[in-house]
């Protein structure tokens, strides 16, 4: 099993708007790559983490499934438009993926 985490930091005062856009992404775009509430969750920083941190966590079977999802994602025009929509609410340069193997 693989856990893929997308990390972003929200701009001050814009965390809720960023979370709402990420929730919308899960429904409108994530569903097109096979991701749903069954294998997705959103978490925000609380104790010991920056309050501005938002993480989208996807659980997939293996790296092949993750690669397939990423390939599909790149072909979805709405994903690019969504990226431009969320950009004003996040700190530039903070987005990154972390990939974990469950042991």
Buried (B, 14 or more C-beta within 10 A) or exposed (E): EBBBBBBBBBBEEBBEBBBEBBBBBBEEBBEBBEBEEEBBEBEBBEEEEEEBBBBBBBBBEEEEBBEBBEEBBEEBEEBEEBBEBBEEBBBEEBBEEEEEEEE
